[in-house]
Amino acid sequence: MPDHLTLRLKTLIITTLKLDGVRPEDIPDDEPLIGSPRFGLDSVDALEIVLAIEKEFNVKIGSSEESRQALATINTLAAYLRARPPGA
């Protein structure tokens, strides 16, 4: 059974970036999100994802280095969110 948070993150990414034809199960939990040849996400996509996550989860992702680390994979993003209380 998939993890609720990772499923929610995948759905948010698909919706935010308007990835037509991509389903949550198409995004591996441990594949790089940015620079992946499968989806071709770039730094603009990363910014859109960060903004959507900040709004959806009420967290602030500080620096570009912090966002780069958090957005490494779905698993790292989920771990990042689990480590921060809402509003942090």
Residue frames relative to the residue before (quaternion, step in Angstrom):
aa qw qx qy qz dx dy dz
M 1.0000 0.0000 0.0000 0.0000 0.00 0.00 0.00
P 0.4345 -0.7209 0.4688 0.2678 3.61 -0.73 0.99
D 0.5573 -0.5930 0.4772 0.3316 3.50 -1.26 0.62
H 0.5334 -0.6616 0.4285 0.3069 3.58 -0.89 0.97
L 0.6772 0.4964 -0.3043 0.4499 3.60 0.88 -0.89
T 0.6691 0.4849 -0.3218 0.4621 3.61 0.85 -0.84
L 0.6263 0.5236 -0.3347 0.4707 3.59 1.04 -0.72
R 0.6491 0.5145 -0.3065 0.4690 3.57 0.99 -0.86
L 0.6524 0.5102 -0.3098 0.4671 3.60 0.98 -0.82
K 0.6520 0.5109 -0.3161 0.4625 3.57 0.91 -0.86
T 0.6546 0.5073 -0.3043 0.4707 3.57 0.95 -0.89
L 0.6407 0.5226 -0.3177 0.4643 3.58 0.99 -0.83
I 0.6543 0.5062 -0.3093 0.4691 3.60 0.94 -0.85
I 0.6541 0.5140 -0.3120 0.4589 3.58 0.90 -0.91
T 0.6870 0.4828 -0.2758 0.4679 3.56 0.91 -0.95
T 0.6699 0.5190 -0.2958 0.4407 3.58 0.88 -0.99
L 0.7792 0.3437 -0.1697 0.4959 3.56 0.88 -0.95
K 0.3650 -0.7624 0.4653 0.2628 3.56 1.34 0.06
L 0.1848 0.8027 -0.5342 0.1900 3.55 0.86 1.07
D 0.2009 -0.8179 0.5328 0.0827 3.55 0.16 1.31
G 0.8252 0.2285 -0.1863 0.4818 3.54 -0.96 0.90
V 0.6055 0.5247 -0.3656 0.4737 3.60 1.26 0.01
R 0.1739 -0.7707 0.6079 0.0796 3.56 -0.95 0.97
P 0.6664 -0.5063 0.3469 0.4234 3.60 -1.11 0.48
E 0.6804 0.4982 -0.2994 0.4464 3.59 0.93 -0.80
D 0.5747 0.5844 -0.3730 0.4348 3.60 1.28 -0.19
I 0.6748 0.4625 -0.2836 0.5004 3.60 1.24 -0.39
P 0.3138 -0.7628 0.5332 0.1881 3.60 -0.44 1.16
D 0.5597 -0.6376 0.4250 0.3156 3.57 -1.08 0.76
D 0.7964 0.3159 -0.1411 0.4961 3.58 1.05 -0.69
E 0.4920 0.6319 -0.4514 0.3936 3.60 1.19 0.38
P 0.5612 -0.6008 0.4331 0.3694 3.62 -0.99 0.74
L 0.4006 -0.7273 0.5072 0.2306 3.57 -0.93 0.90
I 0.7644 0.3046 -0.1613 0.5448 3.56 0.90 -0.95
G 0.8026 0.2479 -0.2026 0.5032 3.54 -0.87 0.95
S 0.4464 0.6858 -0.4595 0.3454 3.57 1.25 0.06
P 0.4461 -0.6985 0.4809 0.2860 3.61 -0.80 0.89
R 0.5742 0.6132 -0.3779 0.3893 3.59 1.15 -0.50
F 0.8204 0.2135 -0.0909 0.5226 3.60 0.88 -0.93
G 0.3233 -0.7914 0.4719 0.2155 3.61 1.21 -0.34
L 0.2760 0.7736 -0.5269 0.2185 3.60 1.02 0.69
D 0.1495 -0.7993 0.5792 0.0577 3.56 -1.02 0.85
S 0.7699 -0.3706 0.2463 0.4576 3.57 -1.29 -0.17
V 0.6073 0.5306 -0.3590 0.4698 3.62 1.08 -0.58
D 0.6327 0.5135 -0.3210 0.4827 3.57 1.01 -0.82
A 0.6307 0.5400 -0.3309 0.4486 3.58 0.99 -0.84
L 0.6470 0.5130 -0.3172 0.4665 3.58 0.96 -0.84
E 0.6463 0.5122 -0.3175 0.4680 3.58 0.95 -0.84
I 0.6460 0.5120 -0.3143 0.4709 3.59 1.00 -0.84
V 0.6407 0.5236 -0.3252 0.4579 3.60 0.91 -0.90
L 0.6719 0.4977 -0.3022 0.4576 3.60 0.84 -0.93
A 0.6559 0.5058 -0.3073 0.4685 3.59 0.97 -0.83
I 0.6581 0.5037 -0.3053 0.4690 3.59 0.98 -0.85
E 0.6400 0.5256 -0.3308 0.4524 3.57 0.94 -0.85
K 0.6780 0.4809 -0.2837 0.4780 3.57 0.98 -0.85
E 0.7042 0.4895 -0.2677 0.4392 3.59 0.81 -1.02
F 0.8065 0.2917 -0.1221 0.4995 3.58 0.89 -0.95
N 0.3746 -0.7603 0.4602 0.2644 3.58 1.32 0.05
V 0.4819 0.6006 -0.4748 0.4261 3.55 0.83 1.09
K 0.3066 -0.7219 0.5852 0.2057 3.55 -1.26 0.38
I 0.1749 -0.7529 0.6274 0.0945 3.55 -0.77 1.07
G 0.3934 -0.8022 0.4098 0.1836 3.52 -0.31 1.34
S 0.8652 0.0635 0.0076 0.4974 3.54 -0.30 -1.27
S 0.6466 -0.4965 0.3969 0.4218 3.53 -1.33 0.17
E 0.6090 0.5417 -0.3501 0.4617 3.59 1.11 -0.65
E 0.6444 0.5143 -0.3122 0.4719 3.58 0.99 -0.85
S 0.6754 0.4782 -0.3035 0.4724 3.60 0.90 -0.84
R 0.6172 0.5441 -0.3462 0.4507 3.60 1.03 -0.74
Q 0.6713 0.4832 -0.2937 0.4792 3.58 0.96 -0.87
A 0.6677 0.5085 -0.3042 0.4507 3.58 0.91 -0.91
L 0.7445 0.4154 -0.2123 0.4775 3.58 0.98 -0.86
A 0.2976 0.7766 -0.5139 0.2102 3.60 1.17 0.27
T 0.7747 -0.1100 0.1125 0.6124 3.58 0.87 -0.99
I 0.6693 -0.4441 0.3797 0.4589 3.57 -1.27 0.06
N 0.6509 0.5274 -0.3215 0.4414 3.60 0.94 -0.85
T 0.6826 0.4664 -0.3053 0.4726 3.62 0.90 -0.83
L 0.6220 0.5348 -0.3372 0.4620 3.56 1.08 -0.66
A 0.6492 0.5040 -0.3104 0.4777 3.58 0.97 -0.84
A 0.6501 0.5056 -0.3144 0.4721 3.60 0.95 -0.84
Y 0.6176 0.5456 -0.3335 0.4580 3.59 1.01 -0.81
L 0.7009 0.4657 -0.2722 0.4667 3.59 0.84 -0.95
R 0.6398 0.5265 -0.3286 0.4532 3.58 1.00 -0.73
A 0.6796 0.4977 -0.2821 0.4592 3.59 1.12 -0.65
R 0.7259 0.3913 -0.2297 0.5168 3.61 1.24 -0.19
P 0.3724 -0.7081 0.5462 0.2481 3.57 -0.84 0.90
P 0.6142 -0.5401 0.4046 0.4091 3.61 -1.11 0.51
G 0.7698 0.3238 -0.2676 0.4805 3.53 -1.01 0.86
A 0.5548 0.6239 -0.3901 0.3882 3.58 1.28 -0.16
